[in-house]
Amino acid sequence: MLKFFRKIRQNSLLESNTSKYLKYALGEIILVVIGILIALQINNWNEEKKQQEKELAFLKEINLDFKSNKEQLDSIVSYNKVSFNAGVRLLETIQTFDLNNPIRNESNKHLADSIQFYNRLVWRNKSFNPKNGAVEALLNSSSFDLIKNDSLRRKLISWKDVLGDYLEEEAFSINFLFYEYAPWARENYDPDSTNDPENTKAFFSKRNRNFLNKRAGDLDNMLSTVKEEGVVDMIDDIIRLTEPEHND
């Protein structure tokens, strides 16, 4: 096409037809400009496609991470509910004994057996270790601008704070378990012994009852925080907003 315009231009010059030459020169310029604009548009389309592919890759990773987080947290919530209920039941059972002279006999044998069962449940621990690799990588780089959904962007930014509130409660609970209760229990109490008078005395002591109340309170706080801070709801929302069908 350019050769065609060039041929006409040469013929126009030879014929000394300036007006005709200017028209065809202008046409040639317009054709070049159009070609440049088309090339730029194609380049923009290709770049946009690359950005969309990067966004979808991030969304896929986040989706997988949060599905794993949901499965793990649901398991921990169920786990802690069992432990909390065991703590409440254990405290109720203890109160049926004479705390000044707790004795195992035929009439309370079933209660004494249940105490051992509940006591094992209440002191166990299971920590939440969420997968945050994809979110951290996104937030700490310029790639965060790839996420076009404003609702998802807000939730990803808020996730760290919401998660932090729960992990703070969990940390309080773990510190109590390992730095307050565990040292005392190792020194004063053997949960597998049923016939040692000193063991029985330690278990029914005021200090151990206080420990049990503190443990039940910590478990209740963790369960309440998950609900009140909307940890599960936020995980569900992030999963929904990163599903492939939501981003087609």
C-alpha positions as CSV (number, residue, x, y, z in Angstrom):
1,M,0.0,0.0,0.0
2,L,2.9,2.4,0.9
3,K,4.5,1.6,-2.5
4,F,1.2,2.5,-4.2
5,F,1.1,5.9,-2.5
6,R,4.8,6.5,-3.2
7,K,4.2,5.7,-6.9
8,I,1.4,8.2,-7.1
9,R,3.5,10.8,-5.3
10,Q,6.3,10.4,-7.7
11,N,3.9,10.7,-10.7
12,S,2.4,13.8,-9.2
13,L,5.8,15.4,-8.8
14,L,6.6,14.6,-12.3
15,E,3.4,16.1,-13.5
16,S,3.9,19.2,-11.3
17,N,0.5,18.6,-9.7
18,T,1.2,20.0,-6.2
19,S,-2.4,19.8,-5.0
20,K,-2.8,16.2,-6.0
21,Y,0.6,15.4,-4.4
22,L,-0.5,17.0,-1.1
23,K,-3.7,14.9,-1.0
24,Y,-1.8,11.7,-1.5
25,A,0.9,12.7,0.9
26,L,-1.8,13.4,3.5
27,G,-3.3,10.0,2.8
28,E,0.0,8.3,3.3
29,I,0.5,10.1,6.7
30,I,-3.0,9.1,7.7
31,L,-2.4,5.5,6.7
32,V,0.9,5.4,8.8
33,V,-0.9,6.9,11.8
34,I,-3.7,4.4,11.6
35,G,-1.1,1.6,11.4
36,I,0.6,2.9,14.5
37,L,-2.7,3.2,16.4
38,I,-3.6,-0.4,15.5
39,A,-0.2,-1.6,16.6
40,L,-0.6,0.2,19.9
41,Q,-4.1,-1.2,20.4
42,I,-2.9,-4.7,19.7
43,N,0.0,-4.2,22.2
44,N,-2.5,-2.9,24.8
45,W,-4.7,-5.9,24.3
46,N,-1.7,-8.2,24.7
47,E,-0.6,-6.4,27.8
48,E,-4.1,-6.5,29.3
49,K,-4.3,-10.2,28.6
50,K,-1.0,-10.8,30.4
51,Q,-2.3,-8.8,33.4
52,Q,-5.5,-10.8,33.5
53,E,-3.5,-14.0,33.5
54,K,-1.4,-12.8,36.4
55,E,-4.5,-11.8,38.3
56,L,-6.1,-15.2,37.8
57,A,-2.9,-16.9,38.9
58,F,-2.9,-14.9,42.1
59,L,-6.6,-15.6,42.7
60,K,-6.1,-19.3,42.2
61,E,-3.3,-19.4,44.8
62,I,-5.3,-17.3,47.3
63,N,-8.4,-19.5,46.7
64,L,-6.4,-22.7,47.5
65,D,-4.8,-21.1,50.5
66,F,-8.1,-20.0,52.0
67,K,-9.8,-23.3,51.4
68,S,-7.0,-24.9,53.3
69,N,-7.4,-22.2,56.0
70,K,-11.1,-22.9,56.3
71,E,-10.6,-26.6,56.6
72,Q,-8.0,-26.1,59.3
73,L,-10.0,-23.5,61.3
74,D,-13.2,-25.5,61.1
75,S,-11.3,-28.4,62.6
76,I,-9.8,-26.2,65.4
77,V,-13.2,-24.7,66.2
78,S,-14.7,-28.2,66.6
79,Y,-11.7,-29.3,68.6
80,N,-12.0,-26.3,71.0
81,K,-15.7,-26.7,71.4
82,V,-15.1,-30.3,72.6
83,S,-12.4,-29.1,75.0
84,F,-14.5,-26.2,76.3
85,N,-17.5,-28.5,77.0
86,A,-15.2,-31.0,78.7
87,G,-13.9,-28.2,80.9
88,V,-17.4,-27.1,81.9
89,R,-18.4,-30.7,82.6
90,L,-15.2,-31.3,84.6
91,L,-15.8,-28.3,86.8
92,E,-19.4,-29.5,87.4
93,T,-18.3,-33.0,88.2
94,I,-15.6,-31.8,90.7
95,Q,-18.3,-29.9,92.6
96,T,-20.1,-33.2,93.3
97,F,-17.2,-34.3,95.5
98,D,-16.3,-33.2,99.1
99,L,-13.5,-30.9,98.2
100,N,-12.0,-31.1,101.7
101,N,-11.9,-34.9,101.5
102,P,-12.4,-36.2,97.9
103,I,-12.5,-40.0,98.0
104,R,-13.1,-42.4,95.1
105,N,-15.7,-45.1,96.1
106,E,-18.2,-47.4,94.5
107,S,-20.9,-44.7,94.5
108,N,-18.8,-42.1,92.6
109,K,-16.6,-44.5,90.6
110,H,-18.3,-43.5,87.3
111,L,-17.7,-39.8,88.1
112,A,-14.1,-40.4,89.0
113,D,-13.6,-42.2,85.6
114,S,-15.3,-39.4,83.7
115,I,-12.9,-36.9,85.4
116,Q,-9.9,-38.5,83.9
117,F,-11.6,-38.5,80.5
118,Y,-12.6,-34.8,80.6
119,N,-9.3,-33.8,82.1
120,R,-7.4,-35.1,79.1
121,L,-9.7,-33.3,76.7
122,V,-9.5,-29.9,78.4
123,W,-5.8,-29.5,78.4
124,R,-5.0,-30.5,74.8
125,N,-4.1,-27.9,72.3
126,K,-4.4,-27.3,68.6
127,S,-3.0,-24.1,67.0
128,F,-4.1,-22.3,63.8
129,N,-1.3,-22.0,61.2
130,P,-2.9,-20.3,58.3
131,K,-1.5,-20.2,54.8
132,N,-0.8,-16.5,54.0
133,G,1.9,-16.9,51.3
134,A,-0.1,-15.7,48.3
135,V,-1.7,-12.8,50.2
136,E,1.6,-11.6,51.7
137,A,3.3,-11.8,48.3
138,L,0.5,-9.8,46.8
139,L,0.3,-7.1,49.5
140,N,4.1,-6.6,49.6
141,S,4.4,-6.0,45.9
142,S,3.1,-3.8,43.1
143,S,1.1,-6.8,41.9
144,F,-1.7,-5.9,44.3
145,D,-3.0,-3.4,41.7
146,L,-3.8,-6.5,39.6
147,I,-6.8,-7.3,41.8
148,K,-9.7,-5.4,40.2
149,N,-12.5,-6.4,42.6
150,D,-12.7,-3.7,45.2
151,S,-14.5,-5.9,47.8
152,L,-11.8,-8.5,47.5
153,R,-9.1,-5.9,47.8
154,R,-10.6,-4.6,51.1
155,K,-10.9,-8.0,52.5
156,L,-7.4,-9.0,51.7
157,I,-6.1,-5.8,53.3
158,S,-8.3,-6.4,56.4
159,W,-7.4,-10.1,56.7
160,K,-4.2,-9.6,58.7
161,D,-6.0,-7.5,61.4
162,V,-8.9,-9.9,61.7
163,L,-6.6,-12.9,61.9
164,G,-4.4,-11.1,64.4
165,D,-7.3,-10.7,66.9
166,Y,-7.8,-14.4,66.9
167,L,-4.1,-15.4,67.0
168,E,-3.7,-13.0,70.0
169,E,-6.3,-14.9,72.0
170,E,-4.7,-18.2,70.9
171,A,-1.3,-16.9,72.1
172,F,-2.7,-16.0,75.5
173,S,-4.1,-19.5,75.8
174,I,-0.9,-21.2,74.7
175,N,1.3,-19.1,77.1
176,F,-1.0,-20.0,80.0
177,L,-0.8,-23.7,79.1
178,F,2.9,-23.9,78.7
179,Y,4.2,-21.4,81.2
180,E,1.7,-21.5,84.0
181,Y,-0.3,-24.7,84.1
182,A,2.2,-27.2,82.6
183,P,5.1,-26.5,85.2
184,W,2.7,-26.8,88.1
185,A,1.1,-30.0,86.7
186,R,4.4,-31.6,86.1
187,E,5.4,-30.9,89.7
188,N,2.2,-31.7,91.5
189,Y,-0.1,-33.8,89.5
190,D,-0.1,-37.1,87.5
191,P,-3.3,-37.3,85.5
192,D,-2.8,-41.1,84.9
193,S,-2.6,-41.9,88.7
194,T,-5.9,-42.6,90.5
195,N,-4.7,-44.0,93.8
196,D,-2.1,-41.5,95.0
197,P,-3.6,-39.3,97.8
198,E,-1.2,-36.5,97.0
199,N,-2.3,-36.7,93.3
200,T,-6.0,-36.5,94.4
201,K,-5.3,-33.6,96.7
202,A,-3.5,-31.6,94.0
203,F,-6.3,-32.3,91.5
204,F,-9.1,-31.1,93.8
205,S,-7.0,-28.2,95.1
206,K,-8.2,-24.6,94.7
207,R,-5.3,-23.8,92.4
208,N,-6.2,-26.5,90.0
209,R,-9.8,-25.5,90.0
210,N,-8.7,-21.9,89.2
211,F,-6.5,-23.3,86.4
212,L,-9.5,-25.2,85.0
213,N,-11.7,-22.0,85.2
214,K,-8.9,-20.1,83.4
215,R,-8.6,-22.8,80.7
216,A,-12.4,-22.9,80.1
217,G,-12.4,-19.1,79.9
218,D,-9.5,-19.1,77.3
219,L,-11.3,-21.7,75.2
220,D,-14.5,-19.6,75.3
221,N,-12.6,-16.5,74.3
222,M,-11.1,-18.2,71.3
223,L,-14.5,-19.5,70.2
224,S,-16.1,-16.1,70.7
225,T,-13.3,-14.3,68.8
226,V,-13.8,-16.5,65.7
227,K,-17.4,-15.6,65.7
228,E,-17.4,-11.9,66.8
229,E,-14.4,-10.9,64.6
230,G,-15.9,-12.7,61.6
231,V,-12.9,-14.8,60.9
232,V,-14.8,-17.7,59.3
233,D,-17.1,-15.2,57.4
234,M,-14.1,-13.4,56.0
235,I,-12.5,-16.7,54.9
236,D,-15.8,-17.7,53.2
237,D,-16.0,-14.3,51.4
238,I,-12.4,-14.5,50.2
239,I,-13.0,-18.0,48.9
240,R,-16.2,-16.9,47.1
241,L,-14.6,-13.8,45.5
242,T,-11.6,-15.8,44.2
243,E,-13.6,-18.7,42.7
244,P,-12.9,-19.1,38.9
245,E,-16.6,-18.6,38.0
246,H,-16.6,-15.3,39.9
247,N,-13.8,-13.9,37.8
248,D,-14.6,-15.2,34.3
